[in-house]
Amino acid sequence: MIRPVSARAMTVWLACLSIAPLACAPQAMRGGPGTANPELDAPALSIKLDREDINYLVADYLKMLEVSRFWKTEVEQARSRPLVAIWPITNETSQHIDDQMATLLSSIETSLVNTGDVRVVDRARQEALVREIGLQQGATFDPASAQRLGRQLGVKYFFTGKISSVDERLSGLRRIQYSLFLQVVEIETGIIEFQNEVTRSKAVKR
């Protein structure tokens, strides 16, 4: 049985026909500084990590790193800028966040380069050497492997760590607390020169 179209639905349909076709179609918009929607990236659209979260985590970590005793004495006062590399960060969350992990590594790399205090090994060069000497791609940090790779690259320090999460639910509220834990490891000795953990929470209410 065909049901009659309601008056309200008919009104909406006629309105769409009377307006320009694009007015009733999905509309794309551009956001960010210099656009009509400068705050478009600010709202959270999900409880997954997004670029805003990653920028916050990396910036907060770097802020603590740059005021640390290690950075002040071993980096800023060094005769020449130390060469550093970034070991792949381990994903210990329950989510598939490969894209976010790639963005995280790029953000850490860019932030370190922009300090002007260290030289950073290009990750493409590092990955090529990993394949060349037969190390497992993306493996968890291992001191022996890091030392071998570090000597090949001429690296003094490795940045390594993990990102984890705690997922909680209560009465229609879901909250995820993300933690980024990073260490700076001296290659030759295996000594942890600096480590810190920064956190970010996201939630959704149903």
C-alpha positions, -999 to 999 in steps of 0.1 A, spaced: 0 0 0 14 34 -10 12 59 18 4 95 10 32 120 13 28 143 43 22 180 38 54 188 56 76 165 35 60 179 3 67 214 15 104 206 21 107 188 -13 91 218 -31 114 242 -13 144 222 -25 131 224 -61 125 261 -59 160 270 -46 192 266 -65 202 228 -67 233 233 -46 214 247 -17 199 213 -8 231 193 -15 259 185 10 282 215 11 320 213 16 337 240 36 373 250 42 386 256 77 417 269 95 435 303 98 427 326 69 394 311 61 358 318 70 359 289 95 391 294 115 379 272 144 367 243 122 394 219 135 388 227 171 356 207 179 361 170 186 342 148 161 350 115 178 368 101 208 397 90 186 429 109 185 429 137 160 455 163 149 445 187 176 452 160 203 485 150 187 497 186 185 488 191 222 505 159 234 537 166 214 538 203 224 533 195 261 561 169 260 585 192 242 578 220 267 590 197 295 619 184 275 633 218 268 634 229 304 649 196 316 684 194 330 693 170 302 684 194 275 700 224 291 733 207 297 737 179 271 720 195 242 721 233 244 756 233 257 770 207 233 798 218 210 778 207 180 741 198 177 735 162 186 721 139 160 689 122 171 665 97 156 630 86 164 622 49 170 587 39 160 562 47 188 544 16 201 506 17 199 493 1 232 457 14 227 429 -10 216 423 11 185 436 9 150 452 43 147 479 38 120 472 72 104 473 89 137 506 72 146 521 84 113 510 119 121 524 116 156 558 106 144 558 134 118 548 159 145 576 147 169 601 149 140 590 184 130 590 197 166 625 185 172 638 200 140 622 233 148 640 236 182 672 242 162 691 225 190 694 190 174 698 174 140 672 148 132 677 117 110 651 116 82 627 87 89 628 75 53 666 71 56 662 54 89 636 29 75 658 22 45 688 13 68 665 -8 90 657 -29 59 693 -30 48 707 -44 81 678 -68 86 660 -53 116 623 -58 120 604 -28 108 584 -10 135 597 -34 162 595 -25 199 626 -6 210 654 -30 218 688 -16 232 710 -39 211 691 -32 179 690 5 186 728 5 193 735 -12 160 712 11 141 725 41 160 761 34 151 752 30 114 734 64 115 759 82 137 731 89 162 737 99 198 702 97 211 670 78 203 635 91 211 612 61 218 580 54 237 544 43 235 509 56 234 483 40 256 447 46 267 422 39 295 386 34 283 358 40 308 320 40 306 294 51 330 256 59 325 259 67 288 292 85 292 323 71 276 357 86 283 391 77 269 423 89 286 453 89 262 488 89 275 520 96 254 551 83 271 584 92 256 620 85 266 654 99 253 679 71 254 717 75 250 728 50 223 761 39 236 752 34 272 715 27 271 710 53 298 676 70 299 684 107 298 649 120 300 614 106 301 580 121 306 543 113 302 516 136 289 479 129 288 447 140 269 411 129 276 382 127 252 346 118 260 312 113 243 278 113 260 248 94 245 
